[in-house]
Each structure stands twice: as structure tokens, then as C-alpha cells.
Amino acid sequence: MPAGATYEPLATASISGVSTYTFSSISSSYTDLVLIVTPIVSVDGDYVRIRFNGDTGTNYSSVGLRGNGSAATSSAFTSQTGIYLGTAQGGTTTIPFLAKVNIFSYANGTYKTVLIDYSNDKNGTGSVERHSGLWRSTSAINSITVYSNGGNNFNSGSTATLYGIKAA
């Protein structure tokens, strides 16, 4: 993101009662995008992912690190149908996790990269993660879909907000 960048809110949505939500008609007039998602998944252990422009092909990859205070693990997902944001964990379907997704140079002609910061807490237990993701397409991003990998609905209180970043 450019130094001195400003966040401009583009849209906020309640994503409760659905398993998929799409931000569409995204303007190409920004340098980058930031997506903040606080999903509460109805099934413990379900993954939340994003995809771009309705592309359901195996054109996504991500790598990540995760820590929970006592152990650290790494992950790698290749040839996926979306980019992994995080997993509902901790035996609860009432507490959200937080995923902040930085989407860099989303309107240019190169492959699209993202950086994801994830945190999950349940009364002092939980985890933090950092992932980088790749969408292997040179198309400008004009829509972003947030979805439950298992097709399960998001519970009440789930939200998603999309920001455009403009250089100062």
C-alpha cells in the first residue's frame, strides 16, 4: 500500500444466514483494497475463503504460519478454488474470528497477491495466523466473494467490510 494511503469505505454487509456473500461492481479507481471479515461459522472447523470475479477454477494458492501460544504450524494450499482466510475453531459457533485481507494492485495486469492477518480468541485461547495468497489471473478484480468452504451459513453477527485505498 502506498505511504499516506487513505481508506475509503466502499460497502459493509451483514453476512448472517447465508453461506456466500459477493461484493460486486468494484471500481478500478483505487490502488489497493482491504477486506475485513468477522465471520461466525455455523459449524466448528469450517473454513472461510474468498474468490475473485466468480472464478471457481483451481487458480488460487496460499501459504501461511499459525501459532496458538504453545505450538506453531505452517500450511500450503495449491490449486485451490479460493484463498483460505481462516477456520472457525475453539468449539464455538458464537464467537467470530477476524480476517484482514490486503489485496494489492487489484486492477493491474499481473497476478493478484493478498496478505491475510487472522485472529481467533475464545476466553483466552485461540490462534493467530498470517497467510499470503495468489490468484493466478491477470484480470482486474471487480468482485470478491466470501464463502463458507463447507457451504454452512454464517451466524448472526457476521460482517464483511470492503475498503478502497487511494494514495494520498
Secondary structure, 3 states (H helix, E strand, C coil): CCCCCEEEEEEEEECCCCCEEEECCCCCCCCEEEEEEECCECCCCCEEEEEECCCCCCCEEEEEEEECCCCEEEEEEEEECCEEEEECCCCCCCCCCEEEEEEECCCCCCCEEEEEEEEEEECCEEEEEEEEEEECCCCCCCCEEEEECCCCCECCCCEEEEEEEECC
